[in-house]
């Protein structure tokens, strides 16, 4: 007896011309479903776009804060509503970034100090030979111009926060940042008779003076060019009061340090 082979019918699949395409039927019925790969590039683009919006929003709030400090003359009088109106954003948007005005101030100052640190590190890495060469040619300390340009770009809110109506503690936090960066570097190769006490007071004096020059420049409208101020700040570290009046006033720094150490030991 001859065995009959019964073939199960399959749905017809037509090609573009309308004819039956058996190969298409076979592939379509047996090929596994391949999952679609996620669109990484699209996701990355969206993330960058969101990040840029956050940066723009925070910059607008930062500048609006400065505007309101200048308008009221007192940081404690600045309100969320006033900042939002100045920045042209909603209160809901503000609260999605910050808790209140003090939080906006804190984040702004912390971000500024964190970004400023590498510039201070670059300046602190300069040795005395490089400084002497710069001063002899009336040039700024390496890295000083870049640091001042960084600050000038942020001059609007920096001047407001550092001014009379701003945050009195901001200047001190800048001084702490500079000391943290330079104190170990300053102690290397120092005159052995100077001692820790004199060095500590000298750093306090020098850092306060340099930061004071920065604050004065920023809060007075940054009228002098960055190049001029950076050269001046470099030279001021080595100017003695007598130099301003054509009178040299030399003294033995090592002896002063030894005397301070002697009296401390008593």
C-alpha positions in Angstrom: 0.0 0.0 0.0 1.3 3.4 -0.9 1.4 5.9 2.0 0.0 9.4 1.3 1.8 12.4 2.6 -0.5 15.1 3.8 0.9 18.6 3.9 -0.6 21.1 6.3 -1.6 24.2 4.5 0.1 27.5 5.3 -1.3 31.0 4.9 -0.4 32.6 1.6 2.1 35.4 1.7 2.2 37.6 -1.3 5.3 39.3 -2.6 5.3 42.8 -3.9 4.0 41.5 -7.3 1.1 39.7 -5.7 2.6 36.2 -6.3 2.9 33.5 -3.7 6.4 33.5 -2.0 7.0 30.2 -0.4 10.4 31.1 0.9 8.9 34.1 2.7 6.3 31.8 4.3 9.1 29.4 5.6 11.2 32.2 7.1 8.3 34.1 8.5 7.0 31.0 10.2 10.3 29.7 11.7 12.5 32.7 12.4 12.6 33.8 16.1 11.7 37.3 17.1 14.8 39.4 17.6 14.4 42.1 20.3 15.0 45.6 19.3 18.2 47.1 20.7 17.7 50.2 22.9 18.4 53.5 21.2 21.4 54.5 23.3 22.2 57.5 21.2 18.7 58.9 21.7 18.8 58.3 25.4 22.2 60.0 25.6 21.0 63.0 23.7 18.0 63.3 26.0 20.3 63.2 29.1 22.5 65.9 27.7 19.5 68.0 26.9 18.2 67.6 30.4 21.6 68.4 31.9 21.9 71.6 29.8 18.4 72.7 31.0 19.5 72.2 34.6 22.6 74.2 34.0 20.6 77.0 32.3 18.0 77.1 35.0 20.6 77.2 37.8 22.5 79.9 36.1 19.3 82.0 35.6 18.5 81.5 39.3 22.1 82.4 40.3 22.0 85.6 38.3 18.5 86.5 39.5 19.8 86.1 43.1 22.5 88.6 42.3 20.0 91.0 40.8 17.8 90.8 43.9 20.7 91.3 46.3 21.7 94.4 44.4 18.0 95.6 44.4 17.3 95.1 48.1 20.9 95.6 49.4 20.4 92.8 51.8 20.6 89.0 51.1 18.3 88.3 54.1 15.5 90.3 52.4 15.6 88.3 49.1 12.6 86.1 48.6 11.9 83.0 46.4 9.1 84.9 44.7 11.4 87.8 43.7 14.1 85.5 42.4 11.6 83.4 40.4 10.1 86.6 38.9 13.6 87.9 38.0 14.6 84.6 36.5 11.2 84.1 34.8 10.7 80.7 36.1 8.0 79.2 38.3 8.3 78.6 42.0 7.7 74.9 41.3 10.9 74.9 39.2 12.8 76.7 41.9 11.8 74.1 44.5 12.8 71.3 42.2 16.4 72.6 42.5 16.7 74.2 45.9 14.9 74.2 49.3 15.1 77.9 49.9 17.3 81.0 49.3 20.0 79.9 51.8 20.2 76.6 49.9 20.6 78.4 46.6 23.4 80.5 48.2 25.1 77.5 49.6 25.1 75.5 46.4 26.2 78.5 44.4 29.2 79.1 46.7 30.2 75.5 46.9 30.1 75.0 43.2 32.2 78.1 42.7 34.8 77.1 45.2 35.0 73.6 43.8 35.6 75.0 40.3 38.1 77.6 41.5 40.3 75.0 43.3 42.2 73.8 40.2 43.2 77.4 39.4 44.6 77.9 42.9 46.4 74.6 42.7 48.1 75.8 39.4 49.2 79.0 41.1 50.4 77.3 44.2 52.6 75.0 42.0 54.7 78.0 40.9 58.2 78.0 42.5 60.1 81.1 43.7 62.3 81.1 40.6 59.3 81.3 38.3 57.8 84.0 40.5 61.0 86.0 40.4 61.3 85.7 36.7 57.6 86.8 36.3 58.1 89.9 38.5 61.4 90.9 36.9 59.5 91.0 33.6 56.4 92.6 35.1 54.4 89.5 34.2 51.7 87.7 36.2 52.3 84.5 38.2 51.6 81.5 35.9 47.9 80.6 36.2 46.8 84.0 37.7 45.3 85.3 34.4 43.2 82.2 34.0 42.0 82.4 37.6 40.9 86.0 37.2 39.1 85.2 33.9 37.2 82.4 35.7 36.1 84.9 38.4 35.3 87.7 35.9 32.9 85.3 34.0 31.1 84.9 37.3 31.5 88.5 38.3 27.7 89.3 38.5 26.9 87.0 41.3 30.4 87.0 42.9 30.3 90.7 43.4 26.8 90.5 44.9 27.6 87.7 47.3 31.0 89.3 48.3 29.6 92.8 48.6 28.1 94.6 51.7 24.7 93.1 51.2 25.8 89.6 50.4 27.1 86.7 52.4 29.8 87.8 54.9 31.1 84.3 55.2 31.8 83.8 51.5 35.1 85.8 51.7 36.3 83.6 54.6 35.5 80.4 52.7 37.6 81.6 49.8 40.5 82.3 52.2 40.1 78.8 53.7 40.2 77.2 50.2 43.4 79.1 49.4 45.0 78.2 52.7 44.1 74.5 52.2 45.8 74.5 48.8 48.9 76.5 49.6 49.9 75.8 53.2 51.9 72.6 52.6 53.5 74.0 49.5 54.5 77.2 51.4 56.3 75.2 54.1 58.7 73.6 51.6 62.2 75.0 51.6 61.4 77.7 54.1 64.1 79.3 56.3 64.6 77.0 59.2 64.5 79.9 61.7 61.2 81.1 60.6 59.2 78.6 62.6 55.6 77.4 62.4 54.0 80.4 64.3 55.5 83.1 62.0 54.6 81.0 58.9 51.1 80.6 60.1 50.6 84.3 60.7 52.3 85.2 57.4 49.9 82.9 55.5 47.0 84.5 57.3 48.3 87.9 56.4 49.2 87.1 52.8 46.0 85.2 51.9 43.8 87.8 53.5 45.6 90.5 51.5 45.3 88.7 48.1 41.7 87.7 48.6 41.0 91.3 49.7 42.4 92.5 46.4 40.1 90.1 44.6 37.1 91.2 46.6 37.9 94.8 46.0 38.2 94.3 42.2 35.0 92.2 41.9 32.8 94.5 44.0 34.1 97.7 42.4 33.0 96.6 38.9 36.2 94.9 37.7 37.3 98.2 36.0 40.9 97.1 35.6 41.8 94.6 33.0 42.5 91.0 34.0 46.1 91.2 32.9 46.7 94.3 35.0 45.2 92.9 38.1 47.0 89.6 37.8 50.3 91.4 37.5 49.5 93.7 40.4 48.5 90.8 42.7 51.7 89.0 41.8 53.9 92.0 42.6 52.0 93.0 45.8 53.2 89.9 47.5 56.7 91.2 47.4 56.1 94.9 47.9 57.4 96.2 51.3 55.8 99.4 52.8 59.0 101.3 52.5 59.1 100.6 48.7 56.1 102.9 48.3 58.0 105.8 49.8 61.5 105.2 48.3 62.8 103.9 51.7 64.2 100.4 52.0 63.2 98.7 55.3 65.2 95.5 55.6 65.1 93.3 58.6 66.1 89.7 59.5 63.0 87.5 59.1 64.8 84.5 60.6 65.6 86.4 63.7 62.0 87.4 64.1 60.9 83.8 63.7 63.5 82.7 66.3 62.3 85.4 68.7 58.7 84.3 68.4 59.7 80.7 69.0 61.7 81.7 72.0 58.9 83.6 73.6 56.4 80.8 72.9 58.8 78.3 74.6 58.8 80.3 77.8 
